[in-house]
């Protein structure tokens, strides 16, 4: 019980640090119209290297909630997008071996493309509804 609380506290503090790094530094840089999303990169690294599914799942939900809380976009876009990206990675990683650098790069590119497509689609749909 104490171990789970400590793990949750560490994950929450990691989110806050990543949030301040994301909003303070990386929100100003773009490449081809896309900004670097530290949460997404960290989620990918957890999914790729970690054996614990609960950590990646909780990271996707909690990270999305923190981003939603501080965002001006409709609430739930980041949570849903990170969660769908988590599910996408779980399905697509079955086709790749996690030992090859080329597979790592292919998964990373597919993961980021999926996230950006879903994010823009949900943003468009939420703006149509509101």
Secondary structure as GFF3:
##gff-version 3
##sequence-region A 1 130
A	DSSP	alpha_helix	2	24	.	.	.	ID=ss1
A	DSSP	three_ten_helix	26	28	.	.	.	ID=ss2
A	DSSP	beta_strand	30	31	.	.	.	ID=ss3
A	DSSP	beta_strand	34	35	.	.	.	ID=ss4
A	DSSP	alpha_helix	38	49	.	.	.	ID=ss5
A	DSSP	alpha_helix	53	69	.	.	.	ID=ss6
A	DSSP	alpha_helix	77	92	.	.	.	ID=ss7
A	DSSP	three_ten_helix	93	95	.	.	.	ID=ss8
A	DSSP	alpha_helix	101	129	.	.	.	ID=ss9
###
